[in-house]
Amino acid sequence: MRKFTELKVWERSHQLVLTIYRLTAHFPQTEVFGLTSQLRRACVSVPANIAEGAKRRSQKDFAHFLNIAEGSLSEVEYLLGLSRDLGYVSEVVVAQVLTEVSEVLKMLASLRRTVERSK
Protein backbone atom coordinates (compact mmCIF):
# COMPACT_ATOMS: atom_id res chain seq x y z
CA MET A 1 0.00 0.00 0.00
CA ARG A 2 1.07 3.55 -0.66
CA LYS A 3 1.83 6.05 2.05
CA PHE A 4 -1.44 7.38 3.45
CA THR A 5 -0.40 10.95 2.58
CA GLU A 6 -0.49 9.97 -1.10
CA LEU A 7 -4.18 9.03 -0.91
CA LYS A 8 -6.51 11.72 -2.23
CA VAL A 9 -9.21 10.68 0.24
CA TRP A 10 -6.79 11.23 3.12
CA GLU A 11 -5.92 14.71 1.83
CA ARG A 12 -9.59 15.64 1.40
CA SER A 13 -10.48 14.32 4.86
CA HIS A 14 -7.55 16.23 6.38
CA GLN A 15 -8.82 19.43 4.74
CA LEU A 16 -12.27 18.67 6.15
CA VAL A 17 -10.74 18.46 9.64
CA LEU A 18 -9.23 21.91 9.18
CA THR A 19 -12.62 23.24 8.07
CA ILE A 20 -14.36 21.71 11.09
CA TYR A 21 -11.79 23.15 13.49
CA ARG A 22 -12.29 26.63 12.00
CA LEU A 23 -16.07 26.24 12.09
CA THR A 24 -16.24 25.02 15.69
CA ALA A 25 -13.93 27.79 16.90
CA HIS A 26 -17.05 30.00 16.77
CA PHE A 27 -19.29 27.65 18.77
CA PRO A 28 -20.40 28.81 22.23
CA GLN A 29 -17.87 28.32 25.03
CA THR A 30 -20.46 26.16 26.80
CA GLU A 31 -20.01 23.57 24.03
CA VAL A 32 -16.22 23.25 24.31
CA PHE A 33 -16.51 19.89 26.10
CA GLY A 34 -19.70 18.89 24.30
CA LEU A 35 -20.55 19.38 20.67
CA THR A 36 -17.29 21.12 19.73
CA SER A 37 -15.20 18.28 21.11
CA GLN A 38 -17.43 15.53 19.70
CA LEU A 39 -17.51 17.04 16.21
CA ARG A 40 -13.76 17.56 16.14
CA ARG A 41 -13.01 14.05 17.41
CA ALA A 42 -15.38 12.42 14.91
CA CYS A 43 -13.84 14.36 12.05
CA VAL A 44 -10.23 13.70 13.12
CA SER A 45 -11.10 10.01 13.28
CA VAL A 46 -11.53 9.91 9.50
CA PRO A 47 -7.97 10.69 8.31
CA ALA A 48 -6.55 9.00 11.42
CA ASN A 49 -8.27 5.71 10.54
CA ILE A 50 -7.18 5.99 6.92
CA ALA A 51 -3.59 6.48 8.11
CA GLU A 52 -3.72 3.62 10.59
CA GLY A 53 -5.41 1.24 8.18
CA ALA A 54 -2.93 1.96 5.41
CA LYS A 55 -0.16 0.56 7.60
CA ARG A 56 -1.95 -2.66 8.47
CA ARG A 57 -0.58 -5.89 7.04
CA SER A 58 -3.70 -7.13 5.32
CA GLN A 59 -6.14 -5.58 2.90
CA LYS A 60 -8.94 -6.92 5.09
CA ASP A 61 -7.64 -4.84 8.01
CA PHE A 62 -7.28 -1.77 5.80
CA ALA A 63 -10.87 -2.17 4.57
CA HIS A 64 -12.02 -2.44 8.19
CA PHE A 65 -10.34 0.87 9.10
CA LEU A 66 -11.83 2.52 6.03
CA ASN A 67 -15.24 1.34 7.19
CA ILE A 68 -14.62 2.87 10.62
CA ALA A 69 -13.72 6.14 8.87
CA GLU A 70 -17.02 5.96 6.98
CA GLY A 71 -18.87 5.57 10.27
CA SER A 72 -17.06 8.55 11.77
CA LEU A 73 -17.95 10.65 8.75
CA SER A 74 -21.61 9.71 9.16
CA GLU A 75 -21.34 10.91 12.75
CA VAL A 76 -19.95 14.20 11.44
CA GLU A 77 -23.01 14.51 9.18
CA TYR A 78 -25.35 14.17 12.14
CA LEU A 79 -23.36 16.54 14.36
CA LEU A 80 -23.32 19.20 11.63
CA GLY A 81 -27.10 18.94 11.36
CA LEU A 82 -27.40 19.24 15.14
CA SER A 83 -25.11 22.29 15.09
CA ARG A 84 -27.34 23.88 12.47
CA ASP A 85 -30.51 23.07 14.39
CA LEU A 86 -29.04 24.60 17.55
CA GLY A 87 -28.25 27.77 15.62
CA TYR A 88 -24.47 27.49 15.96
CA VAL A 89 -23.87 27.52 12.21
CA SER A 90 -25.94 28.71 9.26
CA GLU A 91 -27.84 26.48 6.86
CA VAL A 92 -25.67 27.72 3.99
CA VAL A 93 -22.40 26.85 5.71
CA VAL A 94 -23.67 23.44 6.81
CA ALA A 95 -24.82 22.70 3.25
CA GLN A 96 -21.35 23.54 1.92
CA VAL A 97 -19.60 21.36 4.47
CA LEU A 98 -22.08 18.51 3.97
CA THR A 99 -21.33 18.59 0.25
CA GLU A 100 -17.67 17.98 1.05
CA VAL A 101 -18.60 15.28 3.57
CA SER A 102 -20.64 13.55 0.88
CA GLU A 103 -17.73 13.65 -1.57
CA VAL A 104 -15.32 12.22 0.98
CA LEU A 105 -17.84 9.49 1.85
CA LYS A 106 -18.03 8.50 -1.82
CA MET A 107 -14.25 8.40 -2.07
CA LEU A 108 -13.97 6.29 1.08
CA ALA A 109 -16.60 3.83 -0.10
CA SER A 110 -14.91 3.50 -3.47
CA LEU A 111 -11.49 2.91 -1.92
CA ARG A 112 -12.94 0.40 0.55
CA ARG A 113 -14.59 -1.58 -2.26
CA THR A 114 -11.34 -1.57 -4.22
CA VAL A 115 -9.37 -2.76 -1.19
CA GLU A 116 -11.96 -5.46 -0.42
CA ARG A 117 -11.71 -6.81 -3.97
CA SER A 118 -7.92 -7.01 -3.75
CA LYS A 119 -7.84 -9.26 -0.67
VOKE-241440 format. One record per residue: residue number from 1; residue in one letter; x, y, z of N, C-alpha, C in turn. Coordinates in steps of 0.02 Angstrom, whole numbers, padded with zeros to 5 digits. Layout:
BEGIN
[r NUM, 'A', [X, Y, Z], [X, Y, Z], [X, Y, Z]] ...
# end
This chain:
BEGIN
[r 1, 'M', [00042, -00060, 00000], [00000, 00000, 00000], [00044, 00062, 00000]] [r 2, 'R', [00019, 00113, -00031], [00054, 00177, -00033], [00053, 00211, 00035]] [r 3, 'K', [00093, 00262, 00042], [00091, 00302, 00102], [00023, 00335, 00106]] [r 4, 'F', [-00005, 00340, 00165], [-00072, 00369, 00172], [-00076, 00441, 00147]] [r 5, 'T', [-00020, 00477, 00152], [-00020, 00547, 00129], [-00026, 00553, 00053]] [r 6, 'E', [-00017, 00498, 00018], [-00024, 00499, -00055], [-00096, 00484, -00077]] [r 7, 'L', [-00139, 00467, -00029], [-00209, 00451, -00046], [-00250, 00516, -00048]] [r 8, 'K', [-00284, 00526, -00103], [-00326, 00586, -00112], [-00379, 00591, -00057]] [r 9, 'V', [-00408, 00534, -00038], [-00460, 00534, 00012], [-00432, 00555, 00080]] [r 10, 'W', [-00370, 00538, 00094], [-00339, 00561, 00156], [-00331, 00637, 00154]] [r 11, 'E', [-00306, 00663, 00099], [-00296, 00736, 00092], [-00362, 00773, 00099]] [r 12, 'R', [-00414, 00749, 00066], [-00480, 00782, 00070], [-00507, 00778, 00141]] [r 13, 'S', [-00498, 00722, 00175], [-00524, 00716, 00243], [-00483, 00760, 00291]] [r 14, 'H', [-00419, 00767, 00278], [-00377, 00812, 00319], [-00401, 00884, 00310]] [r 15, 'Q', [-00415, 00904, 00249], [-00441, 00971, 00237], [-00508, 00982, 00272]] [r 16, 'L', [-00549, 00930, 00273], [-00614, 00933, 00307], [-00603, 00945, 00383]] [r 17, 'V', [-00553, 00912, 00411], [-00537, 00923, 00482], [-00520, 00996, 00494]] [r 18, 'L', [-00480, 01025, 00451], [-00462, 01096, 00459], [-00524, 01140, 00456]] [r 19, 'T', [-00569, 01124, 00410], [-00631, 01162, 00403], [-00673, 01157, 00467]] [r 20, 'I', [-00679, 01096, 00494], [-00718, 01085, 00555], [-00687, 01122, 00614]] [r 21, 'Y', [-00622, 01121, 00620], [-00589, 01158, 00674], [-00604, 01232, 00670]] [r 22, 'R', [-00600, 01260, 00609], [-00615, 01331, 00600], [-00688, 01347, 00616]] [r 23, 'L', [-00731, 01303, 00594], [-00803, 01312, 00605], [-00821, 01309, 00679]] [r 24, 'T', [-00794, 01260, 00714], [-00812, 01251, 00784], [-00778, 01302, 00830]] [r 25, 'A', [-00729, 01337, 00805], [-00697, 01389, 00845], [-00747, 01444, 00864]] [r 26, 'H', [-00801, 01448, 00827], [-00852, 01500, 00838], [-00912, 01473, 00878]] [r 27, 'F', [-00910, 01411, 00899], [-00964, 01382, 00939], [-00962, 01414, 01008]] [r 28, 'P', [-01019, 01412, 01043], [-01020, 01440, 01111], [-00970, 01405, 01157]] [r 29, 'Q', [-00942, 01443, 01203], [-00894, 01416, 01251], [-00924, 01359, 01292]] [r 30, 'T', [-00989, 01361, 01302], [-01023, 01308, 01340], [-01020, 01240, 01305]] [r 31, 'E', [-01004, 01240, 01240], [-01000, 01178, 01201], [-00930, 01151, 01194]] [r 32, 'V', [-00881, 01183, 01226], [-00811, 01163, 01215], [-00800, 01089, 01234]] [r 33, 'F', [-00834, 01064, 01285], [-00826, 00994, 01305], [-00883, 00951, 01279]] [r 34, 'G', [-00928, 00981, 01242], [-00985, 00945, 01215], [-00980, 00938, 01139]] [r 35, 'L', [-01022, 00975, 01106], [-01028, 00969, 01033], [-00963, 00986, 00997]] [r 36, 'T', [-00928, 01037, 01019], [-00864, 01056, 00987], [-00815, 00997, 00988]] [r 37, 'S', [-00807, 00970, 01047], [-00760, 00914, 01055], [-00782, 00853, 01016]] [r 38, 'Q', [-00846, 00836, 01019], [-00871, 00777, 00985], [-00864, 00783, 00909]] [r 39, 'L', [-00880, 00841, 00883], [-00875, 00852, 00810], [-00803, 00849, 00787]] [r 40, 'R', [-00759, 00880, 00825], [-00688, 00878, 00807], [-00660, 00807, 00810]] [r 41, 'R', [-00677, 00770, 00863], [-00651, 00702, 00870], [-00677, 00657, 00815]] [r 42, 'A', [-00741, 00663, 00799], [-00769, 00621, 00746], [-00735, 00636, 00679]] [r 43, 'C', [-00723, 00699, 00666], [-00692, 00718, 00603], [-00619, 00697, 00600]] [r 44, 'V', [-00582, 00706, 00654], [-00511, 00685, 00656], [-00505, 00609, 00647]] [r 45, 'S', [-00555, 00573, 00670], [-00555, 00501, 00664], [-00551, 00477, 00592]] [r 46, 'V', [-00575, 00517, 00545], [-00576, 00496, 00475], [-00506, 00489, 00447]] [r 47, 'P', [-00466, 00543, 00442], [-00399, 00535, 00415], [-00354, 00492, 00460]] [r 48, 'A', [-00367, 00492, 00526], [-00328, 00450, 00571], [-00338, 00376, 00556]] [r 49, 'N', [-00400, 00356, 00543], [-00413, 00286, 00527], [-00387, 00266, 00458]] [r 50, 'I', [-00388, 00313, 00412], [-00359, 00300, 00346], [-00284, 00288, 00355]] [r 51, 'A', [-00251, 00331, 00394], [-00179, 00324, 00406], [-00163, 00259, 00440]] [r 52, 'E', [-00200, 00243, 00493], [-00186, 00181, 00529], [-00199, 00120, 00486]] [r 53, 'G', [-00254, 00119, 00451], [-00270, 00062, 00409], [-00221, 00050, 00353]] [r 54, 'A', [-00194, 00104, 00326], [-00146, 00098, 00271], [-00083, 00061, 00291]] [r 55, 'K', [-00068, 00061, 00355], [-00008, 00028, 00380], [-00021, -00043, 00405]] [r 56, 'R', [-00082, -00065, 00401], [-00097, -00133, 00423], [-00072, -00183, 00373]] [r 57, 'R', [-00060, -00244, 00395], [-00029, -00295, 00352], [-00076, -00322, 00299]] [r 58, 'S', [-00140, -00325, 00315], [-00185, -00357, 00266], [-00234, -00306, 00237]] [r 59, 'Q', [-00257, -00321, 00177], [-00307, -00279, 00145], [-00372, -00281, 00184]] [r 60, 'K', [-00386, -00339, 00214], [-00447, -00346, 00254], [-00446, -00296, 00312]] [r 61, 'D', [-00389, -00290, 00345], [-00382, -00242, 00400], [-00390, -00170, 00375]] [r 62, 'F', [-00358, -00156, 00318], [-00364, -00089, 00290], [-00437, -00072, 00274]] [r 63, 'A', [-00472, -00119, 00245], [-00543, -00109, 00229], [-00583, -00096, 00292]] [r 64, 'H', [-00567, -00131, 00346], [-00601, -00122, 00410], [-00591, -00050, 00436]] [r 65, 'F', [-00530, -00025, 00433], [-00517, 00043, 00455], [-00551, 00095, 00411]] [r 66, 'L', [-00555, 00081, 00346], [-00591, 00126, 00301], [-00665, 00127, 00320]] [r 67, 'N', [-00692, 00070, 00339], [-00762, 00067, 00360], [-00773, 00106, 00424]] [r 68, 'I', [-00726, 00103, 00470], [-00731, 00144, 00531], [-00731, 00218, 00513]] [r 69, 'A', [-00688, 00237, 00466], [-00686, 00307, 00443], [-00753, 00328, 00414]] [r 70, 'E', [-00785, 00283, 00376], [-00851, 00298, 00349], [-00901, 00311, 00405]] [r 71, 'G', [-00899, 00269, 00457], [-00943, 00279, 00514], [-00932, 00345, 00548]] [r 72, 'S', [-00869, 00363, 00557], [-00853, 00428, 00589], [-00879, 00486, 00547]] [r 73, 'L', [-00874, 00479, 00482], [-00898, 00532, 00438], [-00974, 00538, 00440]] [r 74, 'S', [-01008, 00483, 00448], [-01081, 00485, 00458], [-01098, 00521, 00523]] [r 75, 'E', [-01057, 00510, 00574], [-01067, 00545, 00637], [-01058, 00620, 00627]] [r 76, 'V', [-01009, 00639, 00588], [-00997, 00710, 00572], [-01060, 00739, 00538]] [r 77, 'E', [-01089, 00702, 00492], [-01151, 00725, 00459], [-01204, 00743, 00510]] [r 78, 'Y', [-01216, 00696, 00556], [-01267, 00709, 00607], [-01250, 00770, 00650]] [r 79, 'L', [-01188, 00773, 00673], [-01168, 00827, 00718], [-01171, 00895, 00683]] [r 80, 'L', [-01158, 00897, 00619], [-01166, 00960, 00582], [-01239, 00981, 00580]] [r 81, 'G', [-01283, 00932, 00568], [-01355, 00947, 00568], [-01378, 00972, 00636]] [r 82, 'L', [-01353, 00941, 00689], [-01370, 00962, 00757], [-01345, 01033, 00769]] [r 83, 'S', [-01284, 01047, 00747], [-01255, 01114, 00755], [-01298, 01167, 00720]] [r 84, 'R', [-01323, 01149, 00660], [-01367, 01194, 00623], [-01432, 01204, 00662]] [r 85, 'D', [-01461, 01150, 00685], [-01526, 01153, 00719], [-01521, 01192, 00785]] [r 86, 'L', [-01463, 01192, 00816], [-01452, 01230, 00878], [-01435, 01303, 00863]] [r 87, 'G', [-01426, 01320, 00800], [-01412, 01388, 00781], [-01340, 01409, 00787]] [r 88, 'Y', [-01294, 01359, 00791], [-01224, 01374, 00798], [-01191, 01389, 00731]] [r 89, 'V', [-01222, 01367, 00677], [-01194, 01376, 00610], [-01252, 01382, 00561]] [r 90, 'S', [-01242, 01422, 00510], [-01297, 01435, 00463], [-01311, 01376, 00417]] [r 91, 'E', [-01371, 01375, 00391], [-01392, 01324, 00343], [-01346, 01323, 00282]] [r 92, 'V', [-01326, 01381, 00259], [-01283, 01386, 00199], [-01215, 01354, 00212]] [r 93, 'V', [-01186, 01370, 00269], [-01120, 01342, 00285], [-01124, 01267, 00295]] [r 94, 'V', [-01175, 01244, 00330], [-01184, 01172, 00340], [-01192, 01137, 00273]] [r 95, 'A', [-01231, 01166, 00228], [-01241, 01135, 00162], [-01175, 01129, 00125]] [r 96, 'Q', [-01133, 01180, 00129], [-01067, 01177, 00096], [-01024, 01122, 00125]] [r 97, 'V', [-01022, 01118, 00191], [-00980, 01068, 00224], [-01008, 00998, 00211]] [r 98, 'L', [-01074, 00991, 00212], [-01104, 00925, 00198], [-01091, 00902, 00127]] [r 99, 'T', [-01085, 00948, 00081], [-01066, 00930, 00013], [-00997, 00898, 00012]] [r 100, 'E', [-00951, 00927, 00048], [-00884, 00899, 00052], [-00885, 00832, 00089]] [r 101, 'V', [-00923, 00827, 00142], [-00930, 00764, 00179], [-00954, 00709, 00132]] [r 102, 'S', [-01004, 00726, 00091], [-01032, 00677, 00044], [-00980, 00654, -00007]] [r 103, 'E', [-00940, 00700, -00031], [-00887, 00683, -00078], [-00835, 00637, -00046]] [r 104, 'V', [-00815, 00653, 00014], [-00766, 00611, 00049], [-00795, 00542, 00063]] [r 105, 'L', [-00859, 00539, 00082], [-00892, 00474, 00092], [-00890, 00431, 00030]] [r 106, 'K', [-00904, 00462, -00028], [-00902, 00425, -00091], [-00831, 00399, -00105]] [r 107, 'M', [-00781, 00441, -00093], [-00712, 00420, -00104], [-00693, 00363, -00057]] [r 108, 'L', [-00714, 00368, 00006], [-00699, 00315, 00054], [-00731, 00249, 00034]] [r 109, 'A', [-00794, 00252, 00014], [-00830, 00191, -00005], [-00798, 00159, -00066]] [r 110, 'S', [-00778, 00201, -00113], [-00745, 00175, -00173], [-00679, 00142, -00157]] [r 111, 'L', [-00639, 00175, -00115], [-00575, 00146, -00096], [-00585, 00081, -00057]] [r 112, 'R', [-00633, 00080, -00011], [-00647, 00020, 00028], [-00666, -00038, -00018]] [r 113, 'R', [-00709, -00026, -00066], [-00730, -00079, -00113], [-00670, -00104, -00153]] [r 114, 'T', [-00627, -00059, -00175], [-00567, -00079, -00211], [-00521, -00122, -00168]] [r 115, 'V', [-00511, -00101, -00106], [-00469, -00138, -00059], [-00499, -00206, -00045]] [r 116, 'E', [-00565, -00209, -00035], [-00598, -00273, -00021], [-00591, -00322, -00080]] [r 117, 'R', [-00593, -00297, -00140], [-00586, -00340, -00199], [-00515, -00366, -00207]] [r 118, 'S', [-00466, -00330, -00178], [-00396, -00350, -00187], [-00370, -00396, -00133]] [r 119, 'K', [-00413, -00420, -00090], [-00392, -00463, -00034], [-00353, -00522, -00058]] 
# end
